[in-house]
Amino acid sequence: MALIGHFKAEPTEYILAYRNGNIFRQGIGRTFWYWKPSTSIVSIPTSTVDALFVLNEKSNDFQTVTLQGQITYRITAPETIAQLLNFTIDPQTHDYLSDDPTKLDQRIINVVQTYARKELQQLSLEEALRSAETLERTILTQLQAEQTLTTMGIACVSLFFTSIKSTAEMMKALEAEYREALQKRADQAIYSRRAEAVEQERQIKQNELSTAVDLEQRRQELVDLEGENAQKQAEFEAEATRTQLVPFQSLDTRLVMALAFRSFADNAQKIGNLTITSEILEQLLNGRTQQA
């Protein structure tokens, strides 16, 4: 079995190579030969690390809130974290020899949970369900200022909540409440449209009625005016006729008759048949004589 090995790190690995407890190689992406019996290699990732989490907390109205999300962080002080947790790897497989790297994820998630609990205790269930972005910004700002993480050399890059929900029963209750509210709004919209249509129809009928009344009033005025004009015209014609007959009142009946027959003769083409009996002549002559 070969006692000398060759190690090649990835560009995102910060390497601390120990021999008999002393560092003999250190840096990012180091490549070197080492003596297997007395060498141990620590590999600290310098790239960002994603840690998934599911948290169960309570809102200020004592309702269960489940937060599911992801915290992304980066190790900025590899030497510091190497003194706190065991990141020793198998040089051949690059697998960690302890579960400390996963413990680091849990430590960061615990801090996330502490701040999430604090924020949720100030919100009602409905507010929490609608406040994903606000919670992300607030908690991330607090994480970036957290002294414990800064001392460990941890920098939080981003925080996302992929899901914020309550229990199935509570979600159904909220959904039912919102469905009722939406249905009420829909019904109100229908009622408003109907009321508006009725109002418009009423206004149309009112306008039609007003127009009809106006027309009737004008027609009545026209009839009255026509009647007055007809009456005046009849009066004028009657007066004209009386004026025309005044000269004939002093004339002899026979002369009047002669003038009448003369007028008949002048308008003979307009007269179809004209019958004057002896009785008519006698009555006219007698009437004239009696008047005299």
C-alpha positions in Angstrom: 0.0 0.0 0.0 1.4 3.4 -1.0 2.1 5.7 1.9 2.3 8.8 -0.3 -0.8 10.3 -1.8 -1.7 13.1 -4.2 -4.5 15.5 -3.4 -6.2 17.9 -5.8 -8.8 20.4 -4.4 -11.6 22.0 -6.3 -11.5 25.8 -7.1 -14.2 26.3 -4.5 -12.6 24.4 -1.7 -10.4 26.1 1.0 -7.9 23.5 2.1 -6.1 23.2 5.4 -3.6 20.3 5.4 -2.3 19.2 8.8 0.7 17.0 9.5 1.2 16.0 13.1 -1.2 18.8 14.1 0.6 21.5 12.1 -0.6 23.2 8.9 1.7 22.6 6.0 -0.7 23.5 3.1 -3.3 26.1 3.1 -5.4 28.0 0.5 -8.1 27.7 -2.2 -7.8 24.9 -4.7 -4.5 23.5 -3.5 -2.8 20.5 -5.1 0.0 18.6 -3.3 1.6 15.4 -2.3 1.2 14.2 1.3 2.3 11.5 3.7 -0.8 9.5 4.4 -0.1 8.1 7.9 0.4 11.6 9.5 -1.8 13.9 7.3 -5.3 15.0 7.7 -7.1 17.4 5.3 -9.8 19.9 6.1 -12.0 21.2 3.2 -14.1 24.3 3.7 -16.5 25.2 0.8 -16.2 28.8 -0.3 -19.1 28.7 -2.7 -22.6 29.4 -1.6 -24.5 26.7 0.3 -28.3 26.2 0.1 -30.0 24.9 3.3 -33.6 23.9 3.0 -35.9 24.2 6.0 -39.5 23.7 7.3 -40.5 25.6 10.4 -43.7 25.4 12.4 -44.5 28.5 14.4 -47.6 30.4 15.8 -49.1 33.7 14.7 -50.3 36.2 17.3 -53.8 34.7 17.1 -52.4 31.3 18.1 -52.7 29.7 14.7 -50.1 27.3 13.3 -48.0 28.7 10.5 -45.7 26.5 8.5 -42.8 28.2 6.8 -41.0 26.3 4.0 -38.0 27.9 2.4 -34.3 28.1 1.7 -31.4 30.1 3.2 -28.3 30.6 1.1 -25.1 31.4 2.9 -21.3 31.5 2.3 -18.4 30.8 4.6 -16.2 33.9 4.6 -13.7 32.9 7.3 -12.6 29.3 6.6 -10.0 29.2 9.3 -12.5 30.3 11.9 -15.1 27.8 11.0 -12.5 25.1 10.9 -11.8 25.7 14.6 -15.5 25.5 15.5 -16.6 22.5 13.4 -14.9 19.4 12.0 -14.7 19.6 8.1 -12.1 16.9 7.8 -12.5 14.9 4.6 -11.3 11.6 3.1 -8.6 12.6 0.7 -9.6 9.9 -1.8 -13.4 10.4 -1.9 -13.7 14.0 -0.5 -16.5 12.8 1.8 -16.7 14.5 5.2 -15.7 12.2 8.1 -18.2 13.8 10.5 -21.7 15.3 10.4 -20.5 18.7 11.5 -21.1 20.3 8.1 -24.8 19.4 8.4 -24.8 20.8 11.9 -23.7 24.1 10.5 -26.8 24.2 8.3 -28.9 23.5 11.4 -27.3 26.2 13.4 -28.1 28.7 10.7 -31.7 27.4 10.4 -32.1 27.8 14.2 -31.2 31.4 13.9 -33.6 31.8 11.0 -36.3 30.2 13.2 -35.6 32.5 16.1 -36.2 35.6 13.9 -39.2 34.1 12.1 -40.9 33.3 15.4 -40.3 36.9 16.6 -41.9 38.3 13.4 -44.8 35.9 13.2 -45.8 36.7 16.8 -46.5 40.2 15.6 -48.8 39.1 12.7 -52.2 37.5 12.5 -52.6 34.3 10.4 -54.0 36.2 7.5 -51.3 38.8 7.6 -48.6 36.1 7.8 -50.0 34.3 4.8 -49.8 37.5 2.8 -46.4 38.7 4.0 -43.9 36.4 2.4 -41.8 39.1 0.8 -41.8 41.3 3.8 -40.8 38.5 6.1 -38.0 37.6 3.7 -36.5 41.1 3.7 -36.9 41.6 7.4 -35.4 38.3 8.6 -32.6 38.5 6.0 -31.6 41.9 7.3 -31.5 40.6 10.8 -29.5 37.5 9.8 -26.9 39.7 8.1 -26.5 41.7 11.3 -26.5 38.7 13.6 -23.3 38.7 15.7 -23.2 35.0 16.2 -23.1 34.3 12.5 -20.6 37.1 11.8 -18.3 35.7 14.5 -18.4 32.3 12.9 -17.5 33.8 9.5 -20.9 33.1 8.0 -22.5 35.6 5.5 -26.2 35.1 4.6 -26.7 35.8 1.0 -30.4 35.3 0.4 -33.6 34.0 2.1 -36.7 32.7 0.3 -40.0 31.3 1.6 -41.3 29.0 -1.0 -44.5 28.3 1.1 -46.3 29.9 4.0 -49.5 28.1 5.0 -51.6 26.9 8.0 -53.3 23.7 8.8 -55.5 22.1 6.2 -58.7 22.8 8.2 -57.8 26.5 8.7 -56.8 26.9 5.0 -60.2 25.5 4.0 -62.0 27.9 6.4 -60.1 30.9 5.0 -60.7 29.8 1.5 -64.4 29.4 2.3 -64.5 32.9 3.8 -62.8 34.4 0.8 -65.0 32.5 -1.6 -68.1 34.0 0.3 -66.6 37.5 0.1 -65.9 37.1 -3.6 -69.4 35.7 -4.2 -70.8 38.7 -2.3 -68.8 41.1 -4.4 -70.0 39.3 -7.6 -73.6 39.5 -6.4 -73.2 43.1 -5.6 -71.8 43.8 -9.0 -74.8 42.0 -10.6 -77.3 44.0 -8.4 -75.5 47.2 -9.3 -75.7 46.5 -13.0 -79.4 45.6 -12.7 -80.1 48.7 -10.7 -78.2 50.8 -13.2 -80.2 49.2 -16.1 -83.5 49.9 -14.3 -82.5 53.5 -13.6 -81.5 53.9 -17.3 -84.8 52.4 -18.4 -86.7 54.7 -16.0 -84.9 57.7 -17.4 -85.6 56.7 -20.9 -89.3 56.3 -20.1 -89.3 59.6 -18.3 -87.7 61.3 -21.3 -90.3 59.6 -23.6 -93.1 60.7 -21.3 -91.8 64.3 -21.1 -91.4 64.4 -24.9 -95.0 63.1 -25.3 -96.4 65.7 -22.8 -94.5 68.4 -24.6 -95.8 67.3 -28.0 -99.4 67.2 -26.6 -99.0 70.7 -25.2 -97.7 72.0 -28.4 -100.5 70.2 -30.3 -103.1 71.8 -28.0 -101.5 75.2 -28.5 -101.7 74.6 -32.3 -105.4 73.5 -32.1 -106.2 76.5 -30.0 -104.4 78.8 -32.4 -106.1 77.1 -35.4 -109.5 77.5 -33.7 -108.9 81.2 -33.0 -107.8 81.7 -36.5 -110.8 79.9 -37.9 -113.2 81.9 -35.7 -111.6 85.2 -36.7 -111.7 84.2 -40.3 -115.4 83.3 -40.0 -116.1 86.6 -38.3 -114.2 88.5 -41.0 -116.1 86.6 -43.8 -119.4 87.2 -42.1 -118.7 90.9 -41.7 -117.6 91.0 -45.3 -120.8 89.3 -46.4 -122.9 91.7 -44.4 -121.0 94.6 -45.9 -121.5 93.2 -49.4 -125.3 92.8 -48.8 -125.9 96.3 -47.4 -126.4 97.9 -50.9 -128.9 95.3 -51.8 -131.2 95.9 -48.8 -132.7 99.1 -50.3 -133.2 97.6 -53.8 -136.5 96.3 -55.2 -136.9 92.6 -55.0 -137.3 92.2 -58.7 -134.1 94.1 -59.2 -132.3 91.8 -56.8 -133.8 88.8 -58.5 -132.6 90.2 -61.8 -129.1 90.7 -60.4 -129.2 87.1 -59.1 -130.2 85.7 -62.4 -127.5 87.7 -64.0 -124.9 86.2 -61.6 -126.3 82.8 -62.5 -125.8 83.5 -66.1 -122.2 84.7 -65.6 -121.4 81.4 -63.8 -123.5 79.1 -66.0 -120.5 76.9 -66.7 -120.2 76.1 -63.0 -123.8 75.3 -62.5 -125.1 71.8 -63.4 -128.9 72.2 -62.8 -130.8 75.1 -61.4 -134.6 74.8 -60.8 -136.6 77.8 -59.8 -140.3 77.1 -59.3 -143.1 79.6 -59.3 -143.6 78.9 -55.6 -140.1 80.2 -54.9 -140.7 83.3 -57.0 -144.0 83.9 -55.3 -142.5 83.6 -51.8 -139.6 85.9 -52.7 -142.0 88.5 -54.1 -144.5 88.2 -51.2 -141.7 88.4 -48.7 -140.4 91.6 -50.3 -143.9 93.1 -50.4 -144.6 92.3 -46.8 -141.3 93.9 -45.8 -142.2 97.0 -47.6 
